């Protein structure tokens, strides 16, 4: 244990994982590294409840001391070490851009790809680095060879950018979209799977599956749906914007054909970073959005031919992975679910408060939506910001009408106590 402690401290302080600038004094960096070391001695369940350790880890972030950010599901802040890495690479590139960008920083993409693949549980040759989930999943939506009459099964609760992409293919190519409705909230995975099964016809070519529904946080039965798709020779396209680095899983667990995610959400990587997974034998089935050279038909890198990119933010993804791994995927999921349960339990009996998300931890992670009877989402969102400076995301869509709340690992119970106070005041007003 002593040797491991020494190794971790050396890694955090001298190898770059927590090589904090002068903004954080050395003593603070040492405190954060010690907190992560101690966190790794605990089970996920015990770690989730250790407020003292999480308070120390919170110091790795530069979040506002006066605005409580509970919309981490939109974009999460980066730990200072990630900000420093991006700034360092950006300054470096500006010394001689075409030399340092193409001949130096660009050489870091393959090691970064391998690092991402290790976290995702895939082969590096199945991962493309891009800018966000929309780019990743739209690449598949527009790249698959579908013809007039081919059917795609999706739900009314998928993400708007993906639904709009499928609608464009419907208008352009004459494919058929079969929209499924979902009971919100639901704790019945079998019923969801049966809805997909019942919609299958001989013309069905694609299952579009949102892993965590952005409106409510519902966790879809991805593996079961991918199993059904595979058994029926149907492509499975998974939108993992809100699940990657939030829940403890490997993409390979699902057996999906395609998976897209944003790294600037739960991984806390630089803004505008994402990735696309394509199963090795399915890469050839998708045309890239931007043309690639001949001979790359079955090469995942054909999806990265976007011209000049921001090499600085791309390379800083590695620091975000290191920070995430220092906490551990299982511990992170446990903490996020613990925080969700903490505030939900405190407000569940307040008069007029209702939930659009399941309280069952099997069906929701940190992302949760509540409403107040008689009030639309917008006014409630405004109430909690006006009284307690709490930033959330108002959702008025289909059956959902309330603010979406998404804490992160830097969120404190104090922050959530303020949320509960704000909700109670809004419910009484």
N, C-alpha and C positions, 0 to 999 in steps of 0.2 A: 504493500500500500504506500509506503514511504517513497519507493522508487516511482510508482505511478503518479503520486502527488507532485513529485519533483518534475517528472516529464510533462505533465499537464501544465504546470505553472510556466515551465520554460516555453512550451508550445504557445500558450496564450500571450506571454509577455515579449518573447523575442522572435517567434516564427511568424507572427502576423495575425493570428486569430483574434487577438485583442490588443494589437499594437496601437493603442490610443494616442492621439496627438496631445499637444499641450493643453487642449481644452479639458482633458481629464488628467489630473495629476497621477504620478506613478502609484501613489498609495491607493487611489481609487481603482486603478487598473488591477492592482493586486487583490483588492477586496472583491472585485467582480470575478476574477479568476478563482479565488478561494470559494466563492459562492457556487460557481459551476462545478467545482471539484466536489464540494459537499452535496450538491444536488444529485450528482451521479452515484453517490453512495446509497441513495434512497430508492425505494420502489416507486413506480409512477404514482401510486395512490398516496403514499406518504409525502412524496415531493410536492404533489398538487396542493397540499395544505400548509406547507412551510412558508408562512408569510415573510419571515425574516430573510430567507434566501432569495425570494422573488423581489423583495424590496431592494436588495443589493444588485440583482441583475437588472432591475429597472434603470439603474444609473448608467447603463450602457447606451441608453437612448437619450435623444435630445428633445423630447417632446415638450409641448407647452405646459408650464406649471399652472396656467389659468383656464385653458380650454380642455375639457375632458373629451378626448377623441374616442368615440364608440362607433366609428364607422371604419374600422380596420379592414372590413370586408371589401371596401372600395379600393383603397390603396393603403398599405401599412407603412409606417415610418421605418427607416433603416437604422440599425444600430450605428453608433458613431464610427465603428471600425469599417463598416461598409461605405459610409459617406467618405471617409478618409481614403479608402482604396480607389473609389471612383475619381475623386479629386486628384489623387496622386497620378493615376494613369492619364488623366486628361491633361494635366500640366506637362507630363512627360511627352505626350504625343505632340504638344504644341511646340516643342523644341525644333522638330523637323517632321511635320505631319506625315508626308508620304513615305518617309523612311521608317519612323517609329511605328506608325499605324500598320503598314503592310508587312514590314520585314521583322518587326519585333512583337508587337501586341497581337497581331493576327496569328502568330505562332502559338499563342496560348489557347486557341479554341479547342484543339484536340484534347489537351489535358483537362480543360473545363468540361468538355463533353463526357469524358470518362468519369469525372467527379459527379456530374449530374446523373449519369447512368447508374453509378453506385447507389446514390440516394433513391433513385426511381426503381431500382431493381430490374434494369433492362440492359441490353447490349448497347455500347456506345454507337454502334452502327444503326441503331433504331431511333436515335434522338437528334432532332434539329433544334438549334437555338434560334429563337426569333423574338418578337417584341411583346406578344400578349396572347391570351386565349383566343380572341377574335381572329387574329392572323392565323393561328395554328389550326383552329377548327374550320375557318373559312377556306383554308388551303384544301382541306379534304372535301368540304361541301362543293366547291367549284371544280375540284380536280378529278372527282370520280367520274367514270364513264357511265353516265345514266342517259337513258333515252326516253322519248315520249311514252307515257303510260307506266313507267317504272314508279314504284310506290315507296315512300319514306314514312315511317311511323315515328312520331314525336309527340310532345305534350304541350298544352297551353301554358305550362309554367317553365318552359325553357327560356334561355336568355334572349332578349330582343335582337341582338346582333346576329345570333344564329338563326332565329326564326326568320328574320328579314333576308338572310342569305338564301335559305331554303325557298322562301317566297319568290326571290328573284329567279332561281332556277326553275321554279314552277312556271313563271311568266315567260321565261326565255326558252325553256326546253320542253315544256309540257309534261313534266313529271307530276305525280299526284301526291299531295301531302295529306296524311291521315292523322288528324289531331285527336289526342286522347285527353280527357279531362281527369283530374285527380281530386280526391276528397282531401281537403286541407283543414286541419292536419290529419295524418293517418299513421297508424302503427301496424299496418297490415301489408307486409311485403308481398305476400302471396297474391293479394288482390291486385297490386300494381303489375306483377308479372303476368297475371291472367289477362289483364287489359291489353298488354302488348301481344300476348299469344293470340287473343281473339281477333286482333286486327290483321293478322298475317294472311296474305293471299299468295298465290303463285307469282304475283308481280312484285312482291315486297323485296326490296333490295337493301334497305338501310334501317337500322334502329339508331335514332339519335337519343342519347342518354345524358342527362345532366346529373352528375354525381351528387353535388349538393345544390339544391334549388336556391338560387340567389334571393328570391323573394322571402322565403320562410326558413331556410336552413335545413329542409328535409333531406335526409340522406337516402338516396335511391338504391335499390338492390342491384348494384352494377354487375356483380359476378353472375347472379342468376339470370339477368337479362342478356348478358354476353353469351352465356351458355345456350340460351334459347336461340339467339341469333346464329351462333356457330352451327347448331344442330339443323338449322334451316337454310344454311348457305347464305346468310344475310350479313352484310357489313355492320359492325358495331362501332359507332363514333361517340366517344365519351368527352363531354365538356367537364374538365376537372378544375375549373377556375378557382373554386372555393375549397377544394379538398386537399390539394397537394400541399404538404408541409403543415397541414392543419390536422388531418387524421393520420394515424400510424398505419400505413399500407405501402405495398409495392405495386406499381402498375402491372407487373407480371402476375399479380394475384388474380386479376380479373379475366385474363384471356381475351382482352379487347383487341380490336384491329387498329384503332386509332385513339389517341388521348391528347388533348391540348390543355395547357394551363398557363396561368400568369405567375411569374416568380416574384412580382412586386406586391403580391397580396400577403399570403401567410408565411412565405419564406423570408420576407423583408429584404428582398434584393432590390437593386436600383430600379427606379421608375422606368417602365417601358421595356421590361424583360420577360420573356416567356419561352416555352418550348413545345415542340410537337413530337409525340411518340407515334411511330408507324411500325407495325409488326413487319419483320424483315421481308416476308413473302408477299406483303401487301403494298410495299413502297412502289413497285412498278405499276400498280393500279391507279395511281394518283398523278395527275399533271401538276407541276408547280404553278403557283400564281404568276411568278415571274420566270421567264424562260431560262433554262439551263442548257449547258453544252450537250451535244449528243454524246452518248456513252454513259450518262449518269442515270439512266432510267430506273435502276434498282439501287441507287445510292442515296441515302438520306440527306446528303449534303446538297442535293439538287434543290431543296427547299430553302437554301440559305443564299441564293444568288440575288441579293437585293441591292447590290452596288455598295457604295460607301455607307458604313454603319457607325454607330458610336462604340468604338472598341473599348473605351474607358468603362462605360457602364456594363458592357458585356463581361469584361474580365473581373469586375468587382463582384459578379455573381458568386465567384469562388469564396469570397469572404463571408457572404451571407450563408452559404452552405456550411462553412466551418462553424459559424455562430450557432446555426440550427443544430448541427451535430453535437456541439458542446453541451447543449441542453438535452438532446435526445428526442426522437420522434414520439416515443411512447409517453415520456414525461410531459412533453408539450401538449399532446392531445389531452392527457389527464388534467393538466392545469386549465386548459381552455374550457373543458367541460365542467370543471369544478366552478370556475368563475360564472359560467352561464347558470348553473344550478343555484349558486349562491343568491344572485339577484332575483331570479325567477321565483324561488321559494319565498322570498321576502314580500313579493307583490301579488302573489297568486290569490290571496284572500281579500285584496282591496276591492271594494265595491266598484263596479263598472269596468274593471280591468279584465280583458279576455286575451287569449293567446291564439295565434295563427300557426304556431309551431308546437311540435310534440315535446312534452316534458321528459319523455323517455330518452336516456342518453344513447340508446341504440339508434335513434332516428334523428338526433340533432347534435351538432358539436357546439361551437361558440356562437354561431349565427342563429339568432332567435328574433321572432317578430311578435310584438304585443299591440293591442289596440285598446281604446277606451270607448265604451258604449256612448253613442251620441256625438262623437267627434271624429272628424276625418284625420287621416295620417298627418297631413300638413300642419294643422293647428296644434296637434300633440307634439310633433317635432319642434315647432316654434316655442311651445310652452316650456319644454325641458331645456331648451337653449336659453331662453329669456331668464328663467329663474336660476339655473345652475350651470349655464355655459357648457351644456352637454351636446356634442355634435353626433347626430345619428343620420339615418337614411330613411326618409319617409316613403312608404310603399302604399299606393292605392291601385290595385291591379286584381282583376278577377274577384275572388272571394276575400282578398287580403286588403286590410285598411288600417295600417299602423306603422310606427317606426320600426326599422330593423336595427337591432343592437348587436354589435360585434366587438367584444373586448379582445385584447391580445395579451401576450405574456408580460408586458410592462404595466398592464392595467392593475390597479390595486383594489382591495376591498373597500377602501375609503372612497374611491371613484364610484364604485357600484352602490355604496350607501347613499351617495349624492343622487345617483340615478333613481333609486327607490323613493327618496324624498320628493324628487321632481315628478315622478309618476303619480304619487299620492296627491300632490298639489294639483296636478292637471286633472285628475279624476274628480276632485272636489269642486273644481272651478266651472 
